[in-house]
Structure formats: structure tokens, C-alpha cells
């Protein structure tokens, strides 16, 4: 450890600007550890036991890079750190395949994805996923599914399963109703559907719901019938 410190002092410390892309993300630290161990770019074989285990997030990421690049001179160290940054940015661009899991109902979506992964257990996945957060999900795929095309495939199938769950949930409170409408009413219904971009069923649901709440048009129609009856009886 002292020898490494002497080497680091002799080689000089490179500008912090080369590490400004490091964040507090534990996912980033895990990715760096895996990438450094597999890349063979540095002059030092990564010995994880030489780095304090209590470090996490940003401190762990910087410690990994520092230890790995200790024997490298200042110029090459800066170059290699910049290469790491580019590799990380390129890697995170693939996160977009999981964007549908964020936002509204994110927890339910993650749970659905997790159940799909456990139920189908794709080849090469050795452990059950545990997606407590969106970062957990991304970190799992960093470690277990490195091939981008596999990520796209899993995400697409899991999203399809989620959409099926939504359709089933929406259809649970619906029953089929059969009734006959005259041609003029059907024509008007189809015109309304085309005008507003809704299905004919949705148009009927809106009209019935509004009338149930406000009771405007049917009351007016009843008054119209009453006036017509009065005229007939005069």
C-alpha cells in the first residue's frame, strides 16, 4: 500500500475535471468495478480486497479508478479516465429501453417485470431479480444481461405482459350489452366517434355518464313530450 502511494505521488495527481462525471450512484460504482476487471485497460490488476469495503457510491468509484491507475503516468491516466467516462456514457444510452418502467405506476411496472423475469427465467439469468427502485433494475441488467439485444427482447416481452395485465384489469368491470339502434342513430354515433377519435363504445359511455350526473337532456326530452301531450289534449 505504501509503495502504491509513493508511485502515485511520483506520477502526480491528475485534474479533478477528469472525474466530474462520477456521481453518488451505486450502480455506477458496480459498473466501474465490473468494467475495470474485464477491460484489461489499466496497468494494475484490480484487487477488490485492497479497497475498503465500507466505501460506496462516488467514493467507491473514485477509489476504484485511483487504485487501478496508480502505476500509470499522468498523461495516460487522464486519457484512460476519459475513456472510462466515454464508456459509461455509451453504456447508459441503452437505458432508454427501460424508460417505460419509470413515471406513472413505476412500482407496479417493476413488480410486473420482476414477476415476468422469475416466471420465464431467461437463459443466463442465475438469480431472481429484486427491483426495489429503477436503479436496482438497471444495475441488475448491468450485471446479468450485458448484451443490448437481450435487454431489448426482455423489455419488449415484459412490457407486453404488463399491457395484458392492464387490459384484463380494465375489462374486469365491463359486461357486454346487446341492443338495436336505428340507422340514423348509428350514423350519428359513428360521426361522433370519428369527430372525437373515440370508439363508439367510449362515446356511449361518455354520454350516459354525463346524463346520469347532470340529467339534462332526458329531462328536457320529458318536458318536450309533456308539452306535446298538452297540445294534443287541447
Secondary structure, DSSP 8 states (H G I E B T S, - for coil): -HHHHHHHHHH----GGGGTT--S-HHHHHHHHHHHHHH--SSS---GGGS-TT--HHHHHHHHHHHHTTTS-HHHHHHHHHHHHHHHHHHHGGGGGGGGGSSTTHHHHHHHHHHHHHHH--TT--S----SSHHHHHHHHHHH---HHHHHHHHHHHHHHHHHHHHHHHHTT---------HHHHHHHHHHHHHHT--HHHHHHHHHHHHHHH--HHHHHHHHHHHHHHHHH-
